[in-house]
Amino acid sequence: MTPLSTREGDLEPTEIETTVPPDETPATHCPYCGRPFPTEQLSTLHIGDVHQTEWTGTEHEAYEDVYQTESDELFIYHLKVIAALVFVFFGFSYVYVFVWI
């Protein structure tokens, strides 16, 4: 698995201004740049994508696990979207055939 890389012209991660609403507390912060994250998984993905030169072996393993889990969830989401589109397409086709013809 290769992590996502930043594209040319993108802001560096440390240049992105992040603020936490006053009534919320972040679940974790990046140990390298201090950026706040609402979940541990997002922090792990950030470390794997941005701080690859500094990360430890345990962070690498955690990144691989979280990356795989997120990839699986995204695949399931894509299957659901395709199924919904197919359902809508055939629904309109049946309505056209039986109602307008």
Salt bridges, closest charged atoms under 4 A:
ASP10 OD2 - ARG7 NE 3.36
GLU54 OE1 - HIS51 ND1 3.19
GLU64 OE2 - HIS60 NE2 3.74
